[in-house]
Amino acid sequence: MDLFSRSWTALRTAVADIPDEDFERPSGCTGWLVRDLVCHLVIDAQDVLITLVTPAETEPTVDAVTYWELVEPPTGEDPLDALIPRLAAAYGEPRWLKFHFDDVGSAAGRAAELADPAVRVSTRDEVLTVGDYLSAYVLEWTLHHLDLIAHLPSAAEPPAETLAAARASLEEIAGTSFPASLSDTDALLIGTGRRRPTDEEMAVLGDFAAKLPLIIG
């Protein structure tokens, strides 16, 4: 749960520090501007709040790793994906989007800190403990932090400990470890298809390269 707070706080701080003019820059999510990604994060924060107040009585069906599924790459045809840019544009000035994200994001962070990690909750037709749910989101926040700063070279990077935790989660999902020569950031970017590996990296990846990218959802 500490890693959840660290990754979420770092991501919220990074959004707060983005100059207004950079909200029109592309993000690391194909087809989304920075403002679109921040709008998506508002919805993610709402999901956290909803899940933390949706208790379940049955046994867990997934944990922090099996919560994520490997899915097909996005095609842009998903109705929610298409809705996000329209919602983001409706905010008009970036300050209103920043305000809403900070408001809902702060609430999600406080709710996570107050939650009992042993309590079981339900989301996406699955049941898992609060601890596992919040641990799963370390991967989500870290990847989206990398998406946020993909074209913002002066922006702060995710904390080293959350990068390492996200890498470990992705390796568990893949069932294989990335080569030690790859940094945590490169492992996450290459592993999830956010950038193509160089020829040298392809050689180091070996047979693992055939499993990539790992698109999680």
C-alpha positions as protocol buffer text, in pm:
chain_id: "A"
residue {
  index: 1
  type: MET
  ca { x: 0 y: 0 z: 0 }
}
residue {
  index: 2
  type: ASP
  ca { x: 299 y: 227 z: 56 }
}
residue {
  index: 3
  type: LEU
  ca { x: 403 y: 178 z: -305 }
}
residue {
  index: 4
  type: PHE
  ca { x: 51 y: 266 z: -418 }
}
residue {
  index: 5
  type: SER
  ca { x: 72 y: 595 z: -228 }
}
residue {
  index: 6
  type: ARG
  ca { x: 420 y: 671 z: -361 }
}
residue {
  index: 7
  type: SER
  ca { x: 331 y: 599 z: -722 }
}
residue {
  index: 8
  type: TRP
  ca { x: 1 y: 788 z: -702 }
}
residue {
  index: 9
  type: THR
  ca { x: 152 y: 1089 z: -526 }
}
residue {
  index: 10
  type: ALA
  ca { x: 434 y: 1107 z: -781 }
}
residue {
  index: 11
  type: LEU
  ca { x: 188 y: 1089 z: -1069 }
}
residue {
  index: 12
  type: ARG
  ca { x: -39 y: 1357 z: -922 }
}
residue {
  index: 13
  type: THR
  ca { x: 261 y: 1581 z: -859 }
}
residue {
  index: 14
  type: ALA
  ca { x: 381 y: 1533 z: -1217 }
}
residue {
  index: 15
  type: VAL
  ca { x: 39 y: 1639 z: -1350 }
}
residue {
  index: 16
  type: ALA
  ca { x: 31 y: 1944 z: -1124 }
}
residue {
  index: 17
  type: ASP
  ca { x: 373 y: 2053 z: -1250 }
}
residue {
  index: 18
  type: ILE
  ca { x: 288 y: 2035 z: -1622 }
}
residue {
  index: 19
  type: PRO
  ca { x: 271 y: 2383 z: -1783 }
}
residue {
  index: 20
  type: ASP
  ca { x: -67 y: 2454 z: -1941 }
}
residue {
  index: 21
  type: GLU
  ca { x: 77 y: 2465 z: -2292 }
}
residue {
  index: 22
  type: ASP
  ca { x: 210 y: 2110 z: -2257 }
}
residue {
  index: 23
  type: PHE
  ca { x: -140 y: 1968 z: -2215 }
}
residue {
  index: 24
  type: GLU
  ca { x: -165 y: 1983 z: -2595 }
}
residue {
  index: 25
  type: ARG
  ca { x: 146 y: 1771 z: -2645 }
}
residue {
  index: 26
  type: PRO
  ca { x: 115 y: 1402 z: -2733 }
}
residue {
  index: 27
  type: SER
  ca { x: 133 y: 1148 z: -2452 }
}
residue {
  index: 28
  type: GLY
  ca { x: 277 y: 799 z: -2460 }
}
residue {
  index: 29
  type: CYS
  ca { x: -75 y: 661 z: -2523 }
}
residue {
  index: 30
  type: THR
  ca { x: -123 y: 642 z: -2898 }
}
residue {
  index: 31
  type: GLY
  ca { x: -379 y: 896 z: -3016 }
}
residue {
  index: 32
  type: TRP
  ca { x: -408 y: 1073 z: -2681 }
}
residue {
  index: 33
  type: LEU
  ca { x: -276 y: 1414 z: -2587 }
}
residue {
  index: 34
  type: VAL
  ca { x: -150 y: 1480 z: -2236 }
}
residue {
  index: 35
  type: ARG
  ca { x: -489 y: 1631 z: -2150 }
}
residue {
  index: 36
  type: ASP
  ca { x: -663 y: 1311 z: -2267 }
}
residue {
  index: 37
  type: LEU
  ca { x: -442 y: 1098 z: -2045 }
}
residue {
  index: 38
  type: VAL
  ca { x: -510 y: 1321 z: -1743 }
}
residue {
  index: 39
  type: CYS
  ca { x: -883 y: 1290 z: -1812 }
}
residue {
  index: 40
  type: HIS
  ca { x: -841 y: 912 z: -1816 }
}
residue {
  index: 41
  type: LEU
  ca { x: -665 y: 936 z: -1480 }
}
residue {
  index: 42
  type: VAL
  ca { x: -968 y: 1118 z: -1337 }
}
residue {
  index: 43
  type: ILE
  ca { x: -1179 y: 816 z: -1435 }
}
residue {
  index: 44
  type: ASP
  ca { x: -917 y: 580 z: -1289 }
}
residue {
  index: 45
  type: ALA
  ca { x: -931 y: 771 z: -959 }
}
residue {
  index: 46
  type: GLN
  ca { x: -1309 y: 742 z: -959 }
}
residue {
  index: 47
  type: ASP
  ca { x: -1276 y: 367 z: -1015 }
}
residue {
  index: 48
  type: VAL
  ca { x: -1048 y: 340 z: -711 }
}
residue {
  index: 49
  type: LEU
  ca { x: -1302 y: 525 z: -497 }
}
residue {
  index: 50
  type: ILE
  ca { x: -1588 y: 309 z: -623 }
}
residue {
  index: 51
  type: THR
  ca { x: -1399 y: -17 z: -571 }
}
residue {
  index: 52
  type: LEU
  ca { x: -1288 y: 68 z: -218 }
}
residue {
  index: 53
  type: VAL
  ca { x: -1653 y: 108 z: -114 }
}
residue {
  index: 54
  type: THR
  ca { x: -1775 y: -207 z: -293 }
}
residue {
  index: 55
  type: PRO
  ca { x: -1722 y: -483 z: -35 }
}
residue {
  index: 56
  type: ALA
  ca { x: -1739 y: -851 z: -127 }
}
residue {
  index: 57
  type: GLU
  ca { x: -1820 y: -1151 z: 91 }
}
residue {
  index: 58
  type: THR
  ca { x: -1689 y: -1428 z: -133 }
}
residue {
  index: 59
  type: GLU
  ca { x: -1335 y: -1560 z: -159 }
}
residue {
  index: 60
  type: PRO
  ca { x: -1086 y: -1370 z: -380 }
}
residue {
  index: 61
  type: THR
  ca { x: -1080 y: -1475 z: -744 }
}
residue {
  index: 62
  type: VAL
  ca { x: -767 y: -1278 z: -842 }
}
residue {
  index: 63
  type: ASP
  ca { x: -462 y: -1122 z: -680 }
}
residue {
  index: 64
  type: ALA
  ca { x: -237 y: -825 z: -762 }
}
residue {
  index: 65
  type: VAL
  ca { x: -90 y: -1002 z: -1066 }
}
residue {
  index: 66
  type: THR
  ca { x: -382 y: -1204 z: -1202 }
}
residue {
  index: 67
  type: TYR
  ca { x: -601 y: -892 z: -1177 }
}
residue {
  index: 68
  type: TRP
  ca { x: -443 y: -791 z: -1509 }
}
residue {
  index: 69
  type: GLU
  ca { x: -519 y: -978 z: -1829 }
}
residue {
  index: 70
  type: LEU
  ca { x: -326 y: -979 z: -2153 }
}
residue {
  index: 71
  type: VAL
  ca { x: -544 y: -820 z: -2420 }
}
residue {
  index: 72
  type: GLU
  ca { x: -522 y: -725 z: -2783 }
}
residue {
  index: 73
  type: PRO
  ca { x: -366 y: -387 z: -2869 }
}
residue {
  index: 74
  type: PRO
  ca { x: -624 y: -104 z: -2868 }
}
residue {
  index: 75
  type: THR
  ca { x: -776 y: -25 z: -3207 }
}
residue {
  index: 76
  type: GLY
  ca { x: -929 y: 310 z: -3117 }
}
residue {
  index: 77
  type: GLU
  ca { x: -1279 y: 168 z: -3166 }
}
residue {
  index: 78
  type: ASP
  ca { x: -1358 y: 123 z: -2796 }
}
residue {
  index: 79
  type: PRO
  ca { x: -1641 y: 369 z: -2711 }
}
residue {
  index: 80
  type: LEU
  ca { x: -1475 y: 479 z: -2385 }
}
residue {
  index: 81
  type: ASP
  ca { x: -1141 y: 539 z: -2555 }
}
residue {
  index: 82
  type: ALA
  ca { x: -1316 y: 759 z: -2812 }
}
residue {
  index: 83
  type: LEU
  ca { x: -1507 y: 943 z: -2540 }
}
residue {
  index: 84
  type: ILE
  ca { x: -1199 y: 1046 z: -2342 }
}
residue {
  index: 85
  type: PRO
  ca { x: -1070 y: 1313 z: -2587 }
}
residue {
  index: 86
  type: ARG
  ca { x: -1416 y: 1471 z: -2603 }
}
residue {
  index: 87
  type: LEU
  ca { x: -1440 y: 1481 z: -2225 }
}
residue {
  index: 88
  type: ALA
  ca { x: -1090 y: 1626 z: -2196 }
}
residue {
  index: 89
  type: ALA
  ca { x: -1166 y: 1898 z: -2452 }
}
residue {
  index: 90
  type: ALA
  ca { x: -1483 y: 1992 z: -2263 }
}
residue {
  index: 91
  type: TYR
  ca { x: -1276 y: 2115 z: -1970 }
}
residue {
  index: 92
  type: GLY
  ca { x: -1149 y: 2400 z: -2185 }
}
residue {
  index: 93
  type: GLU
  ca { x: -863 y: 2543 z: -1982 }
}
residue {
  index: 94
  type: PRO
  ca { x: -609 y: 2298 z: -1837 }
}
residue {
  index: 95
  type: ARG
  ca { x: -652 y: 2449 z: -1490 }
}
residue {
  index: 96
  type: TRP
  ca { x: -1003 y: 2303 z: -1462 }
}
residue {
  index: 97
  type: LEU
  ca { x: -884 y: 1958 z: -1558 }
}
residue {
  index: 98
  type: LYS
  ca { x: -594 y: 1991 z: -1312 }
}
residue {
  index: 99
  type: PHE
  ca { x: -836 y: 2099 z: -1039 }
}
residue {
  index: 100
  type: HIS
  ca { x: -1073 y: 1807 z: -1097 }
}
residue {
  index: 101
  type: PHE
  ca { x: -788 y: 1556 z: -1112 }
}
residue {
  index: 102
  type: ASP
  ca { x: -633 y: 1692 z: -792 }
}
residue {
  index: 103
  type: ASP
  ca { x: -972 y: 1690 z: -618 }
}
residue {
  index: 104
  type: VAL
  ca { x: -1070 y: 1334 z: -710 }
}
residue {
  index: 105
  type: GLY
  ca { x: -711 y: 1210 z: -700 }
}
residue {
  index: 106
  type: SER
  ca { x: -656 y: 1340 z: -347 }
}
residue {
  index: 107
  type: ALA
  ca { x: -975 y: 1167 z: -234 }
}
residue {
  index: 108
  type: ALA
  ca { x: -865 y: 838 z: -391 }
}
residue {
  index: 109
  type: GLY
  ca { x: -528 y: 868 z: -218 }
}
residue {
  index: 110
  type: ARG
  ca { x: -687 y: 932 z: 122 }
}
residue {
  index: 111
  type: ALA
  ca { x: -933 y: 646 z: 75 }
}
residue {
  index: 112
  type: ALA
  ca { x: -646 y: 409 z: -4 }
}
residue {
  index: 113
  type: GLU
  ca { x: -455 y: 514 z: 307 }
}
residue {
  index: 114
  type: LEU
  ca { x: -761 y: 458 z: 528 }
}
residue {
  index: 115
  type: ALA
  ca { x: -862 y: 124 z: 375 }
}
residue {
  index: 116
  type: ASP
  ca { x: -803 y: -209 z: 551 }
}
residue {
  index: 117
  type: PRO
  ca { x: -574 y: -413 z: 320 }
}
residue {
  index: 118
  type: ALA
  ca { x: -738 y: -739 z: 431 }
}
residue {
  index: 119
  type: VAL
  ca { x: -1091 y: -636 z: 331 }
}
residue {
  index: 120
  type: ARG
  ca { x: -1224 y: -796 z: 13 }
}
residue {
  index: 121
  type: VAL
  ca { x: -1369 y: -579 z: -261 }
}
residue {
  index: 122
  type: SER
  ca { x: -1533 y: -639 z: -597 }
}
residue {
  index: 123
  type: THR
  ca { x: -1449 y: -485 z: -932 }
}
residue {
  index: 124
  type: ARG
  ca { x: -1467 y: -598 z: -1294 }
}
residue {
  index: 125
  type: ASP
  ca { x: -1669 y: -902 z: -1181 }
}
residue {
  index: 126
  type: GLU
  ca { x: -1373 y: -1019 z: -972 }
}
residue {
  index: 127
  type: VAL
  ca { x: -1302 y: -1027 z: -599 }
}
residue {
  index: 128
  type: LEU
  ca { x: -968 y: -943 z: -439 }
}
residue {
  index: 129
  type: THR
  ca { x: -830 y: -792 z: -122 }
}
residue {
  index: 130
  type: VAL
  ca { x: -780 y: -418 z: -94 }
}
residue {
  index: 131
  type: GLY
  ca { x: -407 y: -481 z: -54 }
}
residue {
  index: 132
  type: ASP
  ca { x: -389 y: -672 z: -381 }
}
residue {
  index: 133
  type: TYR
  ca { x: -608 y: -419 z: -559 }
}
residue {
  index: 134
  type: LEU
  ca { x: -389 y: -128 z: -459 }
}
residue {
  index: 135
  type: SER
  ca { x: -73 y: -325 z: -540 }
}
residue {
  index: 136
  type: ALA
  ca { x: -208 y: -394 z: -888 }
}
residue {
  index: 137
  type: TYR
  ca { x: -247 y: -22 z: -947 }
}
residue {
  index: 138
  type: VAL
  ca { x: 122 y: 45 z: -888 }
}
residue {
  index: 139
  type: LEU
  ca { x: 176 y: -96 z: -1237 }
}
residue {
  index: 140
  type: GLU
  ca { x: -105 y: 119 z: -1380 }
}
residue {
  index: 141
  type: TRP
  ca { x: 17 y: 441 z: -1219 }
}
residue {
  index: 142
  type: THR
  ca { x: 380 y: 379 z: -1315 }
}
residue {
  index: 143
  type: LEU
  ca { x: 303 y: 304 z: -1679 }
}
residue {
  index: 144
  type: HIS
  ca { x: 78 y: 610 z: -1705 }
}
residue {
  index: 145
  type: HIS
  ca { x: 345 y: 825 z: -1541 }
}
residue {
  index: 146
  type: LEU
  ca { x: 580 y: 714 z: -1818 }
}
residue {
  index: 147
  type: ASP
  ca { x: 304 y: 791 z: -2071 }
}
residue {
  index: 148
  type: LEU
  ca { x: 255 y: 1135 z: -1921 }
}
residue {
  index: 149
  type: ILE
  ca { x: 621 y: 1238 z: -1956 }
}
residue {
  index: 150
  type: ALA
  ca { x: 692 y: 1058 z: -2284 }
}
residue {
  index: 151
  type: HIS
  ca { x: 731 y: 1391 z: -2470 }
}
residue {
  index: 152
  type: LEU
  ca { x: 808 y: 1610 z: -2170 }
}
residue {
  index: 153
  type: PRO
  ca { x: 1183 y: 1567 z: -2117 }
}
residue {
  index: 154
  type: SER
  ca { x: 1200 y: 1804 z: -1819 }
}
residue {
  index: 155
  type: ALA
  ca { x: 922 y: 1628 z: -1624 }
}
residue {
  index: 156
  type: ALA
  ca { x: 999 y: 1419 z: -1317 }
}
residue {
  index: 157
  type: GLU
  ca { x: 1019 y: 1042 z: -1364 }
}
residue {
  index: 158
  type: PRO
  ca { x: 839 y: 783 z: -1150 }
}
residue {
  index: 159
  type: PRO
  ca { x: 1014 y: 689 z: -823 }
}
residue {
  index: 160
  type: ALA
  ca { x: 1279 y: 421 z: -860 }
}
residue {
  index: 161
  type: GLU
  ca { x: 1106 y: 187 z: -615 }
}
residue {
  index: 162
  type: THR
  ca { x: 776 y: 197 z: -804 }
}
residue {
  index: 163
  type: LEU
  ca { x: 953 y: 141 z: -1136 }
}
residue {
  index: 164
  type: ALA
  ca { x: 1115 y: -169 z: -986 }
}
residue {
  index: 165
  type: ALA
  ca { x: 783 y: -292 z: -845 }
}
residue {
  index: 166
  type: ALA
  ca { x: 604 y: -235 z: -1175 }
}
residue {
  index: 167
  type: ARG
  ca { x: 876 y: -424 z: -1360 }
}
residue {
  index: 168
  type: ALA
  ca { x: 844 y: -715 z: -1117 }
}
residue {
  index: 169
  type: SER
  ca { x: 467 y: -724 z: -1170 }
}
residue {
  index: 170
  type: LEU
  ca { x: 505 y: -722 z: -1548 }
}
residue {
  index: 171
  type: GLU
  ca { x: 758 y: -1004 z: -1526 }
}
residue {
  index: 172
  type: GLU
  ca { x: 514 y: -1208 z: -1317 }
}
residue {
  index: 173
  type: ILE
  ca { x: 242 y: -1145 z: -1574 }
}
residue {
  index: 174
  type: ALA
  ca { x: 478 y: -1254 z: -1853 }
}
residue {
  index: 175
  type: GLY
  ca { x: 613 y: -1550 z: -1658 }
}
residue {
  index: 176
  type: THR
  ca { x: 963 y: -1444 z: -1763 }
}
residue {
  index: 177
  type: SER
  ca { x: 1221 y: -1198 z: -1639 }
}
residue {
  index: 178
  type: PHE
  ca { x: 1355 y: -920 z: -1855 }
}
residue {
  index: 179
  type: PRO
  ca { x: 1732 y: -918 z: -1914 }
}
residue {
  index: 180
  type: ALA
  ca { x: 1919 y: -753 z: -1628 }
}
residue {
  index: 181
  type: SER
  ca { x: 2088 y: -521 z: -1878 }
}
residue {
  index: 182
  type: LEU
  ca { x: 1755 y: -344 z: -1939 }
}
residue {
  index: 183
  type: SER
  ca { x: 1671 y: -66 z: -1698 }
}
residue {
  index: 184
  type: ASP
  ca { x: 1335 y: -81 z: -1524 }
}
residue {
  index: 185
  type: THR
  ca { x: 1206 y: 200 z: -1745 }
}
residue {
  index: 186
  type: ASP
  ca { x: 1323 y: 34 z: -2066 }
}
residue {
  index: 187
  type: ALA
  ca { x: 1180 y: -302 z: -1957 }
}
residue {
  index: 188
  type: LEU
  ca { x: 840 y: -141 z: -1898 }
}
residue {
  index: 189
  type: LEU
  ca { x: 840 y: 62 z: -2219 }
}
residue {
  index: 190
  type: ILE
  ca { x: 958 y: -222 z: -2440 }
}
residue {
  index: 191
  type: GLY
  ca { x: 760 y: -486 z: -2256 }
}
residue {
  index: 192
  type: THR
  ca { x: 429 y: -306 z: -2303 }
}
residue {
  index: 193
  type: GLY
  ca { x: 498 y: -192 z: -2659 }
}
residue {
  index: 194
  type: ARG
  ca { x: 546 y: 173 z: -2571 }
}
residue {
  index: 195
  type: ARG
  ca { x: 868 y: 175 z: -2768 }
}
residue {
  index: 196
  type: ARG
  ca { x: 1037 y: -61 z: -3009 }
}
residue {
  index: 197
  type: PRO
  ca { x: 1354 y: -235 z: -2894 }
}
residue {
  index: 198
  type: THR
  ca { x: 1680 y: -156 z: -3069 }
}
residue {
  index: 199
  type: ASP
  ca { x: 1861 y: -430 z: -3258 }
}
residue {
  index: 200
  type: GLU
  ca { x: 2094 y: -470 z: -2960 }
}
residue {
  index: 201
  type: GLU
  ca { x: 1800 y: -497 z: -2722 }
}
residue {
  index: 202
  type: MET
  ca { x: 1632 y: -751 z: -2950 }
}
residue {
  index: 203
  type: ALA
  ca { x: 1943 y: -965 z: -2935 }
}
residue {
  index: 204
  type: VAL
  ca { x: 1950 y: -946 z: -2555 }
}
residue {
  index: 205
  type: LEU
  ca { x: 1579 y: -1028 z: -2529 }
}
residue {
  index: 206
  type: GLY
  ca { x: 1623 y: -1343 z: -2737 }
}
residue {
  index: 207
  type: ASP
  ca { x: 1316 y: -1569 z: -2746 }
}
residue {
  index: 208
  type: PHE
  ca { x: 1135 y: -1340 z: -2500 }
}
residue {
  index: 209
  type: ALA
  ca { x: 1097 y: -1084 z: -2779 }
}
residue {
  index: 210
  type: ALA
  ca { x: 843 y: -1310 z: -2950 }
}
residue {
  index: 211
  type: LYS
  ca { x: 606 y: -1268 z: -2650 }
}
residue {
  index: 212
  type: LEU
  ca { x: 608 y: -889 z: -2676 }
}
residue {
  index: 213
  type: PRO
  ca { x: 433 y: -657 z: -2649 }
}
residue {
  index: 214
  type: LEU
  ca { x: 241 y: -741 z: -2332 }
}
residue {
  index: 215
  type: ILE
  ca { x: -77 y: -535 z: -2351 }
}
residue {
  index: 216
  type: ILE
  ca { x: -250 y: -541 z: -2014 }
}
residue {
  index: 217
  type: GLY
  ca { x: -606 y: -448 z: -1937 }
}
